Amino acid sequence: MAEKKVDVLIIGSGHSGGMVANILTGKGISCLMLNAGPIADFQKDRESKVAYELPYRGFKDPKKVPHVFQASEFNANTWVDEKEVPYSYDPGNPYNWVRVRLFGGRSLFWSRQSYRHSDYEFKAKDHDGFGENWPVSLAELDPYYSRVETIFRIRGRREGVPQYPDGNFIESDGNWSGFMERVIAHCRPLGIPVCKPRNAIGVDGLASSINLLLPDAFASGRLKAVPNAVVRELTVDKKTGLVSGAHFVDRHSRREMTIKARVVVVAAGTLESTRLLLNSGIANSSGILGRYLIDQTYGVGIVGTVKEAQNGKAPAGFMGGAATLPRFRNISSRAKDFIRGYAINISCGGNVDTHCIAAYGEELLEKTEQYRGSSFSTYVYGEVLPRYENHVTINKAVVDAWGIPTLHIQARYTDNELNMMRDAVDVSLAMADACGVEVLAKNTEPNPPGYSIHELGTCRMGDNPKASILNKWNQSHDIRNLFVVDGSSFVTGGWQNPSMTIMALSMRASEYLVEQMRQGNL
Ligand SMILES: Cc1cc2nc3c(=O)[nH]c(=O)nc-3n(C[C@H](O)[C@H](O)[C@H](O)COP(=O)(O)OP(=O)(O)OC[C@H]3O[C@@H](n4cnc5c(N)ncnc54)[C@H](O)[C@@H]3O)c2cc1C
């Protein structure tokens, strides 16, 4: 391909890249989007098979995606093949990196829990002195959150709880089941808010970049997208020090190509963006690119059965429903042995997962029947502290299928996260006890880092160029025509699922970018 110059090159097509394309094209700017994977054709690529026709009977090929607990033989082609794009970690400190390279990225498969961060996250250092504050506040992001919530159609309820900021919601049903009323009665005196969960409804069952963000961009005639284009590195103009474009390789033909661009926006998903910058050797005058990797603790919680609902005896309207108990620790008082906090998600009704019933054969069948419709469970998302030691580096010894050096990930939880999770289980057990739940299983140990699929940080924003990579507009401190708009820019992770914040930031960064182009600064 002959070298061409585009106005803005966008790398990645997920929530963050899709938002950039939507805003920029809407304001008259031409964009080229490169995406490492193919466009999924849901009609063509989907084939129904029964489990006995599959070599692993519906369980996954253990070698292909060992770190993706959602993977099975039924959906194996959605995830990044770990033999094709490997990564490494120190023995004893595993990291679960869950990636999707299809056009639309992980926005095709996310669970759609949609929360705002609060100033307990944006200004966390002001509360407990640890780490850094974000260079933005909730008030600054509020209008962008509202617009993202409109596009993604977030269902929720306005709760008036400062650590669970309200937004522009489609009102959810305000009723609670009898059991949930009992949970509320238990939690209220303890100062634990019990709130309605918030989810993206989207359109026609999809809340993705490909149906909510990219169609307008394509319709404008100003977006060209190239699938199967794996970006190898960004190029720099030696005279100006600005980025000049990118080298990329066609996934199938392995043909190497170059594209020139006036501005480059990296939206490859937290760790791929950082990998790309590290491989390009740019934007790192602070020396902290790759540092302060965060995610959220995941896998902790309890499973039980509501005694009154066993044997089908639940009165009408007693069981059912879900709730989010947003962070309540370290808000108005100090927890004993950890800073920051966690949220507990609870649900009741439905059947108990048979993995949690300690019985076999006839007894298992009897218990399954006994517990039908009586399930109660909690699962916890906890904040992980941003620590310098948790980081990624380039592992030159291991390259991917296109010869691109891969990532080595070093991350582990510390006492702060582990103490927090013990507290969350204690709170869950006390709730179960008070509400008439027989506990069948509990898990106090979080899964390895990465499991939440909320990897964040490593290219954080900040006002101080010596302690951050990006400024408050997701723009590189070092290279003014380079923007990074995904979760890598996060300073703290909070307990909240991050995609609303990723999109609010990428929308805001895009509008700033347009303004800078108009003023001739880019
Ligand atoms: C099963 C699951 C459930 C989830 N549930 C929730 C939830 O309930 N709520 C929530 O907020 N979040 C959830 N998440 C996380 C959420 O999906 C992500 O935070 C979000 O989608 C990230 O968007 P992104 O655009 O930054 O990155 P991605 O969606 O990862 O997109 C990055 C894109 O960049 C492309 N790319 C990568 N490297 C290159 C390269 N070198 N060259 C070219 N292109 C490249 C990829 O092909 C990909 O399409 C979930 C994720 C999963 C998988």
Ligand as a Chemical Component Dictionary entry (heavy atoms), coordinates in Angstrom:
data_LIG
# 
_chem_comp.id                   LIG 
_chem_comp.type                 NON-POLYMER 
_chem_comp.pdbx_formal_charge   0 
_chem_comp.three_letter_code    LIG 
# 
loop_
_chem_comp_atom.comp_id 
_chem_comp_atom.atom_id 
_chem_comp_atom.alt_atom_id 
_chem_comp_atom.type_symbol 
_chem_comp_atom.charge 
_chem_comp_atom.model_Cartn_x 
_chem_comp_atom.model_Cartn_y 
_chem_comp_atom.model_Cartn_z 
_chem_comp_atom.pdbx_ordinal 
LIG C1  C1  C 0 -16.947 -11.217 29.714 1  
LIG C2  C2  C 0 -16.691 -9.768  30.022 2  
LIG C3  C3  C 0 -17.559 -9.103  30.892 3  
LIG C4  C4  C 0 -17.347 -7.748  31.178 4  
LIG N1  N1  N 0 -18.276 -7.088  31.939 5  
LIG C5  C5  C 0 -18.171 -5.762  32.134 6  
LIG C6  C6  C 0 -19.202 -5.034  32.797 7  
LIG O1  O1  O 0 -20.227 -5.584  33.214 8  
LIG N2  N2  N 0 -19.022 -3.694  32.953 9  
LIG C7  C7  C 0 -17.905 -3.036  32.527 10 
LIG O2  O2  O 0 -17.815 -1.832  32.731 11 
LIG N3  N3  N 0 -16.919 -3.713  31.886 12 
LIG C8  C8  C 0 -17.029 -5.040  31.674 13 
LIG N4  N4  N 0 -16.050 -5.724  30.991 14 
LIG C9  C9  C 0 -14.841 -4.982  30.584 15 
LIG C10 C10 C 0 -15.130 -4.174  29.336 16 
LIG O3  O3  O 0 -15.510 -5.005  28.299 17 
LIG C11 C11 C 0 -13.889 -3.354  28.965 18 
LIG O4  O4  O 0 -13.583 -2.484  30.037 19 
LIG C12 C12 C 0 -14.088 -2.469  27.750 20 
LIG O5  O5  O 0 -14.818 -3.110  26.751 21 
LIG C13 C13 C 0 -12.730 -2.021  27.231 22 
LIG O6  O6  O 0 -12.892 -1.338  26.006 23 
LIG P1  P1  P 0 -11.620 -0.883  25.158 24 
LIG O7  O7  O 0 -12.130 -0.242  23.927 25 
LIG O8  O8  O 0 -10.745 -0.046  26.015 26 
LIG O9  O9  O 0 -10.802 -2.206  24.852 27 
LIG P2  P2  P 0 -11.175 -3.531  24.010 28 
LIG O10 O10 O 0 -12.628 -3.782  24.047 29 
LIG O11 O11 O 0 -10.265 -4.588  24.509 30 
LIG O12 O12 O 0 -10.822 -3.159  22.509 31 
LIG C14 C14 C 0 -9.501  -3.045  22.074 32 
LIG C15 C15 C 0 -9.449  -3.285  20.589 33 
LIG O13 O13 O 0 -8.113  -2.986  20.181 34 
LIG C16 C16 C 0 -7.711  -3.915  19.231 35 
LIG N5  N5  N 0 -6.240  -4.061  19.301 36 
LIG C17 C17 C 0 -5.499  -4.534  20.322 37 
LIG N6  N6  N 0 -4.196  -4.514  19.996 38 
LIG C18 C18 C 0 -4.108  -4.028  18.740 39 
LIG C19 C19 C 0 -3.043  -3.783  17.842 40 
LIG N7  N7  N 0 -1.777  -4.014  18.188 41 
LIG N8  N8  N 0 -3.331  -3.304  16.611 42 
LIG C20 C20 C 0 -4.606  -3.051  16.240 43 
LIG N9  N9  N 0 -5.653  -3.257  17.051 44 
LIG C21 C21 C 0 -5.414  -3.735  18.297 45 
LIG C22 C22 C 0 -8.420  -5.210  19.560 46 
LIG O14 O14 O 0 -8.600  -5.947  18.382 47 
LIG C23 C23 C 0 -9.721  -4.727  20.185 48 
LIG O15 O15 O 0 -10.786 -4.785  19.286 49 
LIG C24 C24 C 0 -16.223 -7.064  30.654 50 
LIG C25 C25 C 0 -15.364 -7.741  29.789 51 
LIG C26 C26 C 0 -15.601 -9.068  29.457 52 
LIG C27 C27 C 0 -14.699 -9.756  28.472 53 
# 
loop_
_chem_comp_bond.comp_id 
_chem_comp_bond.atom_id_1 
_chem_comp_bond.atom_id_2 
_chem_comp_bond.value_order 
_chem_comp_bond.pdbx_ordinal 
LIG C1  C2  SING 1  
LIG C2  C3  SING 2  
LIG C2  C26 DOUB 3  
LIG C3  C4  DOUB 4  
LIG C4  N1  SING 5  
LIG C4  C24 SING 6  
LIG N1  C5  DOUB 7  
LIG C5  C6  SING 8  
LIG C5  C8  SING 9  
LIG C6  O1  DOUB 10 
LIG C6  N2  SING 11 
LIG N2  C7  SING 12 
LIG C7  O2  DOUB 13 
LIG C7  N3  SING 14 
LIG N3  C8  DOUB 15 
LIG C8  N4  SING 16 
LIG N4  C9  SING 17 
LIG N4  C24 SING 18 
LIG C9  C10 SING 19 
LIG C10 O3  SING 20 
LIG C10 C11 SING 21 
LIG C11 O4  SING 22 
LIG C11 C12 SING 23 
LIG C12 O5  SING 24 
LIG C12 C13 SING 25 
LIG C13 O6  SING 26 
LIG O6  P1  SING 27 
LIG P1  O7  DOUB 28 
LIG P1  O8  SING 29 
LIG P1  O9  SING 30 
LIG O9  P2  SING 31 
LIG P2  O10 DOUB 32 
LIG P2  O11 SING 33 
LIG P2  O12 SING 34 
LIG O12 C14 SING 35 
LIG C14 C15 SING 36 
LIG C15 O13 SING 37 
LIG C15 C23 SING 38 
LIG O13 C16 SING 39 
LIG C16 N5  SING 40 
LIG C16 C22 SING 41 
LIG N5  C17 SING 42 
LIG N5  C21 SING 43 
LIG C17 N6  DOUB 44 
LIG N6  C18 SING 45 
LIG C18 C19 SING 46 
LIG C18 C21 DOUB 47 
LIG C19 N7  SING 48 
LIG C19 N8  DOUB 49 
LIG N8  C20 SING 50 
LIG C20 N9  DOUB 51 
LIG N9  C21 SING 52 
LIG C22 O14 SING 53 
LIG C22 C23 SING 54 
LIG C23 O15 SING 55 
LIG C24 C25 DOUB 56 
LIG C25 C26 SING 57 
LIG C26 C27 SING 58 
# 
